[in-house]
Amino acid sequence: MNEVNQGSSASMSERYAARQLEEFAARVLCAAGLPQAPAAAVAHVLVEGDLLGHDTHGLALLAPYVKEIEEGRMATDGAPQTLSDRGASVLWDGGRLPGPWLVTQAIDTLIPRAREYGCATLVIRRSHHIACLASYLLRAIEADMLMVLSCSDPAGRSVAPFGGTRAVFTPNPIAVGIPASSPILVDISASLTTNGMSTRVAKQGKSFDEAWFMDADGRPTCDPKVLFEAEPGTILPIGGLAAGHKGYGLALLIEALTGGLAGRGRADHEQGWGATVFISLYDTLAFGGKDDFRRQMDWIAAACRANPPRPGVSSVRMPGDRGLAQRADQLHHGVRLHDGILPALAQCAARYGISLPPQKGQ
């Protein structure tokens, strides 16, 4: 089963207003124990994930987050602790507070500093999970900032180093938001697929179209269930068996940007679902200028979109084209939720006596 098509099995008939989904998620999170401000931030980021088509990292995470709150693994009170602040470089200890709230606060902290210094970076150790990386990019782009965002989970392992058979890394995502006439949103990982997508496909009893995994003996396979065996297999890095040194190198870079700069990570034997986060903003006005930056990016984008497509491809897109088109459509017509998400939302609603949002148009 092709990963690109995984998000397309959402119900074609049921749509929900994005704002109502966001309000519902915030009410559930508040009922579970989060204060109003972090609950609203988390809800917004989750719905943005679904709007952009990243439906393994949107409202699919609401029920798991609620469970983390209920069982005391996600902190609900307090604020990040500043461990170092040199103006253009900041280190926080997130204290396992909600990742989307921490990252949102970090972006708001960085924008005026990047405006002052030209660029500014904030690293967060001990954050909880931060959801969909692409969900944060437009906030920076609207401020004429180029944004680089990356994270790793020092307690998680599902990707082996190139040539090896035992997991060391998480998929280690990295996202880049590039200001342009149509914003460029890059959201990729150092591995061929993600843990979320692997889990979804495995639960469906399906396989991927290509061998994106290895079993514990190093044999390639299309079956994600190898990740959950007694002797677990691994997800292959970008480049696969032939050129996985590329993904391996990217994973190492992300480990350096996150755990390395944070001074806390895999070497400390962290426990629990979480993240170490790297966020860097670059003010386009501080370098060649906003207009010339966009002129360069728009030229590149036009050249890519005008490129003759290879057989089987209708047209060349820029990263973010599909997601932004889907976002605009779903903001207008309503959000389609992937199969399996609504039942989980219904369980959250029943637990706290909160009504599900109505279908759009009802």
Order of alpha helices (4+ residues) and beta strands (2+ residues): alpha-alpha-alpha-beta-beta-alpha-beta-alpha-beta-beta-beta-alpha-beta-beta-beta-alpha-alpha-beta-alpha-alpha-alpha
